[in-house]
Amino acid sequence: MLPSSTRCSKREPISIVASTVLRISAFYHDSAACLLVNGRIVAAAQEERFTRKKHDARFPSNAVSYCLKEAGICIEDVDCSGFYEKPFLKFDRLLESYIASAPKGLRSYLMAMPLWLGDKLWMANGIKQQLGVDQSILFGDHRESHAASAYYPSPFEEAAVLTIDGVGEWTTSAIAHGNGADLEMLQEMRFPHSLGLLYSAFTYFTGFTVNEGEYKVMGLAPYGQPLYVNIIRDQIVEVYDDGSIRLNLDYFEFVHGLTMTGSGFERLFGGPARRPDSPVTQREMDLARSVQEIVEDAMLRMARAAHRETGLRRLCLAGGVALNCVGNGRLLRDWLFEDVWIQLAAGDAGGALGWRMRFGISTSRSPASARSALARGEHMRAVKQPLTACRRTPRRCRALCSARGSPTMRLVSGCATTRFKQNALTKTLWHDGSLN
């Protein structure tokens, strides 16, 4: 529940505010809030910054209060609120997954259904209760939330947009085209085939926490050798030329179980997953290096597919995998795009920033005005000044990358089968982005 300081003692009409929208992401991980006034970002914040609880997933009461305070308004002045994804569509995915894998998923099903039938399906009521007001609650699409968070705050008037995620409702990766105020979803890849979930599976197997420890796997990779690359390609994942991937679900438990991996991984990699409290061995280092190379290869192929689809030389990135800065470096060294803009809050926190943002921006969209509110604070100026002082042009960045050399791309072979519908004949897992 929001504190009383966020409420108006007397409701008065606000003539200067034509449209005030509060956007929220919560209840999975990295909860956050964002406030738009007349299509302009006034404030955005992640709940963990106030609670000091890393990846806080609770309703972002503190973040909402901060946004309202920054705007100088009360919660009653908000015209409508929105959530960054669609619970019913996610529930549909869970049900289909349990049915497809039955009877394996019975235990997970019995644990999940009370939560969904009790609270998650009726999230609108819960959000209204937390806000303390009876107003419209709208639900956006997870993939569009990521795509909008990448494109609209960017400095580009037109750009290709690529989101690479774990999973939202059904979509795991998507390609879009941003042009002015328009954002068109072109293609998407669907659950269970997910680059983010592949990386999370290795995060779990190397003994780190899923949705938190992926950066540790990335940091561990330079200490290892790519000894398992061929095994991963032959047995676990097939990466097509366009970057779409197909996972061999025989090696994964996340579709129906309570863990990411199971006995298949143990047989393949010579033992059980590392316990979180045990020492990191050379095996974990080599696994980290191997999956990092696979992910970088897929990221490059996806980016090239986005370039082919749009014909553009500017790229916007979002989604949890866009936080893999080593993979982002590979994209820059590939030279396919002249400019690459990555959403700083690329994970689910940024979903609050991007949720239906295109409906809050006029047709005369100005990227500079979209960014201005996020960079106006004294704390942001303190960060921006040294960054501006050492800024390099894209040409200089490319020259530096060229001097350091660019890793060789590797072709991917092998195959995997699943019980889900796939575009096997066309050798791609991309689907028309307009499909629901």
N, C-alpha and C positions, 0 to 999 in steps of 0.2 A: 504494500500500500504506500502511495506517495505521501510525503510529509505534508502537514497542513500549510506550510509556507508556500507550497506550489498552487494553492487554491485561492480563488478570488473571494473576498468577503462580500462583494457586490458585483454582480455580472453587468458589465457595460459593453455596448457595441464598440468595436475597434475599427475605425474608418480606414486606417492605413493598411490593414491586413485583409487582403482579398481571399487568400488561401493559405492556411496554416496546417501543415501535415506533419504528424509525428510518426516516425518509422522505427520499428523495433525488430531485433533478432534476439532469440533467447531459447532456453530449454534444451539445448543440445550441448553447445560449448561456445565460448566467446560471445556472451550476450552483449548487446550494445544498443544505443539509441541515436537517432539523428532527427533534427528538426529543420524543415523547409518552410520558409515564409516567402510567398509570391515566387516560388520556383527557385529560391536562392538558399543555399546551405547556410544556416545561421550557426549551428553548433552540432557536433557529433562527438560521442565519447563511448569508451568501452567500460563495462561495469567493473572489471578487475582493477582499473585505475583507482577506484574509490574503496573497494572492499579489500584490496591487496590479496585477493584469492586468485591465483593464476587460472586463467581460462574459466572464470566464474560463469556458470550457465544459468543462474537464477534470473528471475525477472529483473531487468536493469533499472530499478527504482532510482538509484543514485545518478545514473547516467541521464535518465529522463529529467530529474530535478535540475541537473546541471544545464541541460539544453534549454529548459524553460527559463531558468535564471539568466542565461546568456541573452535570450531574446527579450527579456523583461516582460514576460506574459505569464498567465496562469494556465493550468490544465484546461479550464473551461473555455479558453480562447482558441483551443485547437479544434479545427473543423472536422478532421477525421484522423484516425490512426491506422497503421498498416503493419502487417507481419510479413517477414521476408520469404516465407514459403507457404505451401498449401498442405495442411495436415491431412485432409481427406485423400489427396493424391499420394502422399507418403504412406498412408494406411493401406491404400490399394496395392502399393508395391510390396509392403510387408505380407499382406495376405497372399498375393500371387507367389511370392517367394516361398512361403511356408507350404503352400499347396504343391508347388513344383518339386520341393525336396522332401515331402512327406514320405515316411513317418519320421525322418531324421530330426526335424525341427520341433518336435512336440514339447520338449522342455522349454525351449526358448519361447515358443508360442504361448504356453501357459503363463510364463512370466510377463510377456509383453502385453497380452490382451487386456488384463485388468487396468493397466496404466492407460492404454489407449481408449478403452471404452469408458473409463472413469473420468479422465481429465483432458487428454490430448485432443480428442475429437471435438471437444467443446471449448476450444481454446479462446474463442471470441469472448465467451462469458468470463473466463479467467482473466483476460487482459482488461476487460471493463472493470472487473472487481479490483484489480491492482491499480488501475488509474483512478478509480473512484468516480467515474463519470459514465453516463450512458450515451455513447456516441457510436458512430459507424466504425466497424473494424473491417478493413479490407485485407485480402491475402494475395500476395504476389507469387511469382514463380521463382524458385531457387536459382535456376540458371539465368533468368533475366535479371535477378537481383545482382548476381556477380557481374554479368555483362555490363549492366548500367553503371555499376560502381567503378568499372574500369574505363568506360568510354566518356561518360558525361563530365567527370572532373578533369579529364585529360586536356592537354593544350591543342588537341587536334579537332579540326572541323569535319574530317572524314578519316576513318581508320578501320582496319580489320580488328576484330575483337575475338580473343581466344580465352575461354575459361576451362581450367583443368582442375577437377575437384575429386573428392571421395565419392559422394553421392548426395543429391538433394532429394527430390521426389523420385524421379526415374533417371534423370540426366546425370551423367558423370563428367562429360566434357562437351563443349559447344563452340561453334564458330558463328560469328555474327558480323554484320556490316553496319557501322555507325556513319550516318551522314546528316550533318546538321542536327535537328531535333529528332530525327528518326533513328531507330535501332531495330534492325531486322535480323531475326534469328534464322540462320541458313541451314546448319546441320547440327546434329547432336549425337553423342554416343550414350548408350543406356546401360544401366545396371543389369547384370553384375560385372560387366567389363569396365574396369576403372583403373586408371593409372594411379590415382590417389590411394585406392584400397590396396593395390599391389605394394606400394611403398609402405603403407601402414602395416601390411602383413609382415614385411621384413622388419619393421620397427618392433612389432610384437615379438617376433622370433629371436631378435637380437637382445631382447630383455628390456626394452624401453616402453614407455606408456604411449598407447595409440592416441592420436590427436594432440600430443604434447611433445613426444620424444623424436619426432621425425627429423628435427634439426640436428639431433645428436647423431643419427645415422648419416646424415650428410657430412657432418664434421668428422665422423669416424672413417669415412670412405678413403681419404688420402693416406691413411695408415695401412691400407690393405692392398691386395692385388686382385684383379678381376678373374679369379680362378673359377668362379661359378657361373660366368656369363653364358657359356654354351649350354650348361645344364638348365639354366633358367629359360633360355630361348627354346630349347628342345622339349622341355617337360612342362613348364609353368605358363608361359605367355608367348603368344605370337603377335608380332608388331607388323602391321601392313605398311605399304609404302606411304599411305596417306596419314599415318600416325595412329589410326584406330587400332585397338588391341583386342585380343580374345584371350581370356583367362581359362585355364584348365581347372574347373571347379573341383576336380578330384583332390586337389591339393589345398583347398581352402574350406574354412568352417564358417565364415562370416555370413553366408546366405541363410544358414539354418541353425547355427550354433552360437555359443556364448564366447568363443575365442576366434581369433583371426585365422589361425592355422591349426593343423592337427598332426596325425601320425604320418601323413604323406610327406610333409616337410621334414619330419624327423628321419624318415628313411632316406630321403634324398640328400640331406645335408649331414648325415652321420651322427645323429644324436638329437636329444630334446632341445627345446627352446632354452635360451639362457635365463636363469632365474635373475630377477632384478637386483638382488643383493649379492650376486656372485661376480667375480672378476671378469672383465672383458678379455676374451682370448683372440688369438689370431684368426680363428674361424669367423668371429663376428666382424672383424675388420675386413676380411675378404668378402663376406656376404654384403656388407655395406657398400664396398667399392663396386661389386658386381651389379647390384640393383640400381645404384646411382648411374652407372653407364647405360643400363637399359632405359631408365627413365629419361636421361638426357637425349638419347637417341629418339625416343618417342616424342618428346617435346619438340625437337627439331622437325620431325616429320609432320606433326600437327601444325606447326607454324607455317611450314611450306604449303600444307593443304589450305590454310587460311589465306595465304597469298594467292594461290591458284584460284580460290573461290571468289576473291574480291578484286584481285589485280592491284592491290594497294601496297605502298611501301611504308606504311605506318601501322604499328601494332599496339593494341592495348591488352594487358594481361590481368587476370584475376582468378580466384579459386585457390584452394589451399596449396596446390602444387606450384603455383606462381610464387610461393615463398621460398622455393628452392633456388637460392641465389646462384649456385654453381650452374644449374641448368639454364638460368637466365643469362649467365655469362656466355654459355655456348650459343644461345640465340643471337647475342650481340656479335660474336665472332663469326657467325655464319654469314653476316653482311647482307642477308636477304632483305632486311628491313632497314630503312634509313634511320628511323626513330622507333624506339620501344618505350612505352609508358606502362609502369606496373603500379597497380593500386597498392598503397602501403598497407592497408587493412585488407589484404587479399583473401583472408579466410572468411568465416561466417560473420565475424564482426562487421565486415564491409557490406554484408547483405543488408544491414539497416541503412547504410549510405545509399545503396543502389536500388532498393525496393521501389519499383514503379517510378523511378526518378524521372523517366521521360515524360510522365504525365504532370510533373511539377515544373517543367521547363518550357518556356514559350518557344514558338517557332523561330524566333530570332535569337537562338541559343548563343550565349557567349561563354566559352570555356573559362575565360578569365574571371567572370563574375561568379561562376560556379565554384571556383577555387578560392575566391577572396576571403570568405568567412573562415575557412580552415587555416588561413595563414596570417590572420590579422593580430593574434594575441602576442603579448610581449614574449612569452615562452617560445612561440614559434619563430619570432624574429631572431631570438637568440640562437636558434638552431639554423635558421636559413642563412644568416650572414656569413659564417665560415664556409658553408657549402657553396654559396654564390661566389665567394672569393676564389675558390679553387675549381670552378666549373670548367669543363673541357667541352669543346664542340664535338658533335658526332664524328666529324672527319678525324680529329685528333684521337678520339677514343678508338676508332677503327685502325688508325696507324699504330697505336700502342698494342692493340690486340694482335695485329699482323706481325709485329716484331716479336711477340711472345710465342707465336705459332698457334695453329688450330688443330685440335685432336681429329684424328681420322674417323669418319663415319663407318659404322659396321652394319652389314646387312643382317637381317634377322630371318631365321628359318625355323622349321618345326611347325607342329600343329597341335591343337587342343580341341576337345569336343565338350559341349555343355548341353543341358536340357532346355535351354532358352532359344527363342527364335533368333536367327542371325541371317545376315546377308552373305552367306558363305560363297555363293557363286560369283559375286562381284568383288570378293577379296577386300571387303571393307565392313566396318561396324558402324559407320556413320549413317544416320537416318536424316530424312528431311526435317529441318528444324521447326517446321510449322505443325508437325504432328504432336498430339497430346498423349 
